Amino acid sequence: MSPHSSPARGLDIGTSRIVVAEINGSSFQYRSELNAFVALPGSRLVEGMLEKDRVPYKHSGREILVLGERAERLAQVFAGDTRRPMQSGLLNPAERRSLEVIEETVLRLCGRAAQPGERISFSVPSPTPGGEGDLAYHESRIVQMLGRFGFEARSINEGLAVVFAELENTNFTGVGMSFGGGMCNVCLAYLGIPVIAFSTPKAGDFIDRSAAAVTASSRRPSASSRNMALR
């Protein structure tokens, strides 16, 4: 890679967190943000306080949307829950502001392409039984969003991405597993070719809801997701 070429970028838009990874030469950089928000009444006073405290936000109609980690803190102060742009690994159909929140968060994390057509890869989950249409809609909207930022976007199965990241020594043969807030993804690959790939929504959020049901406590968004490869 020449010193003047753009860095290679990878993007994971997860139910819990949005993560951007970059490699420039031999240097790796990672940035992440909680994929959540809270809506506050729009006013100059509120806007001024947020700017003074360097809280990320965006205007949406008559409301101000507070994004990421600071949104979770505000929700805790007001004894409420953050709102989630994603549900079970895909865009949340019940949240009308899902796309604009994700778009603002991604833009803050990776900015716009340095030049038109700059490549970026993003992970997508395996479809659940009967959920192929939902996955196709999710993937197409992410491609459109990144295209508006000037990127040429390509998707990669989340479990397969783990195989490529961790199983070079076995010629990319083995099982890649990704444990997130909304989904658990599994991919069996042979020589880098996916043989079997599937997902289940019984992941971090499911554990939170189950724990809340038996402890009578409020459910909070998962703070992180974990990826693991089995050889």
N, C-alpha and C positions, 0 to 999 in steps of 0.2 A: 504494500500500500504506500503510495507516495505521500510526502508530508502535506501536499496540498489537496489530497482527496478527502471526501467527507467521511466521517466515522460510520462504521456499521452499527445499526441500531436494531434492538429487539424490544418489543412492547408486549406486556401481559396486562390485559384489562380484566381483572378478576372481580369477583363479587365483593371481596373484602378490600383489596388494595389494587392500585394501578402502579405498575413497576416498569421503568425504562432502563435498559442496559445498553451501554455503548462500548465499543472497542476502537481505539485509535492507536495503531501500531501495536505495542505490547501492553498497553494500559487499559484496564477495565474500570468503568464507572457505573454506578447504580444510583438511581433516584426513585423514590416511591412516595405515594400519598394514599391515605385512606379514601376509599371510594364511597363517600357518604357526604351528606349536607344537611343543613337546617335552614329554614326560611324565616327571615325576620321582617317586620314591617319596614318599608323603605322610608328613610328620612335622612336629612343632612347630618343630624346629630349622630345617628347610628353609623352612617358611613364615615364620619369623622373619627369616631371612636375606633372603628375597625382599622382604618388607615393608620391611626396613631399607634395601635398595637400590632401593626403589620399582619393582620389577619387576612388570608386570601378570601375574596368574595367576588360576586358578579351580580349585576342588576338583571332582574327578570320581571318585567312589568312593574307593578307597584311594590315588589318585594326585593329584598337583598338575600342572596343565597350564600351562606357561609360554607366553605368547602373544607374537606379533609379533616386532619387531626383536630383542628380548632373547632370544627363543627361538633365533634364528639364531646369536647370539653364543655361547650355551651349546652349541649343536651343534658349532660350530667348536672350542670348548675340548675337548670330548670326542671330537673327530674323527668325528662322526657327521653325519647329515642331519636336517633338520627334517621333520616330518610335514605333509602338505598336505591341508586340508579340501576343496580343489577339484582337479579334474583335467580338462584340455581344456575349460576354460570352464564346467564344470558341477560339481555336487556329486560328490565322489569316492565311488563306491559301495564301495570297498575300505576306507574310513576310517570306522569306526563313530562316531567323535566329531566328525565334520565339522559337523553342525548346531549342536551345543552350542558349539563353538569359534567358528564364524561368529556365532552369536547373541551371545556374550559380547563379541566384538570390535566388532560393530555397536552394541551397547548402550553400550560405552565411547566410541565415536566420536560418536554422535548422540543418545544418551539416549532417553528416552521422550517421546511426544507431549505438548506443553504442554496440549492439550485433545483430547478424543476426536474422531477423524475428521480430524485434521490430515493434510494430503496430503504424500506423499513419492513421488518417481518413482525407479525403479531400472532399470538397463540389463540386457538379456538378449541373449545372442548369437543369431545365426541358426542354425537346426538344420543339422547335417551330414546327408548323405544317410542315411536310415534312423534318424536320431536324434531324430525329432520327439517320441517318447514320453519320452525322457530330458529334453528341454527342458521339456516340459509338467510333469513331476514337479518339476524344479528350480524353475521359476517359481512353482508352487503352494506349495511349501514356503517360499519367500522371502516370498510374500504372507502366509502364515499367521504366520510369524515377526514380520513388521512389524505385523501386526494385533494380536499380543499386546503390542506396545509402544504400542498406541493409534493407530497410523497407518492412514490409508486409502491403500494402496499401489497404484501403477499402473506397469506395465512399459513400456519403450520399447526398440525394437531398437537395439543398440549402434552399428551403422553409421549408422542414421538419426539418432541423437542427435548424432553428429559433424556431420552435414549441418545440423541445426538450430543447432548451436553456431557453425559456421564459414561457412555459405553464405547468410547473410541478403542480401548484396549481389547474389546471383544468384537471388533469390526461391526459395531452398532447392532449387535445381536443380543437380545435380552428383553426384559420387561421394564418399561418406564411407568412410574406412578406419580401422580400429582394430587396432593391433598389440599384443597382450597376451602374457602368459606362457603361457596355454593355448590361445588361438585367435587367428587373424587374421579379422576381420570386414570385409565389403565390402557397401555398399548404394548402388545407383544410384537416385536420387530425382528426380522431376519435380514442381516446385511443392509440395515437401514430402510427396509421395505416393511410397512405395517402389515401384519398378518391378521391380528384381531385388535380392535380398539372399541372401548365402551366406557360409559360413565354412569355414575349414580348420584342423585341429589342428596344422599344421606351423608353430608359432609359437616363442616364447621357450624353452619347455621342450624342444621338439623340437631346437632349436639346441644347447641345453645337453647333451642326451643324445648328439647326434651328435658334438659336440666331445669329450665325455668318452670316447666309444668309440674315438676315434683318438689320444687323448693319455693314456689309462689313468689319468685323474683322476676324482675323485668329482664328481657333479653337484650343484650348489647351486641353490636357488630363484632365479628372476630377481628382481632388486631393484626393477624398475619396468616399467611398460608405457607405450607411446607411442600417441597418437592423432594422426591426420593427415587432413586433408580435401584432396582434389584438385578443382580447379575446371575 
